[in-house]
């Protein structure tokens, strides 16, 4: 993650937490924060699995193409 993007993201989460805290109370703000963290890490896990499966399929296909027998060359007579 880009450093600047990480800072903006942290500032946005902090602002949202304080806004919830002021408007509905500390317990609700903490609950919203926990819910956001669960969904954030859940989506990161799903994305990582998707990337891992893509990488595995790509590596298998590359290995299959590399080990495939070469076509015999045809010479013009």
Secondary structure, 3 states (H helix, E strand, C coil): CCHHHHHHHHHHHHHHHHHHHHHHCHHHHHHHHHHHHHHHHHHHHHHHHHHHHHHHHHHHHHHHHHHCCCCCCCCCC
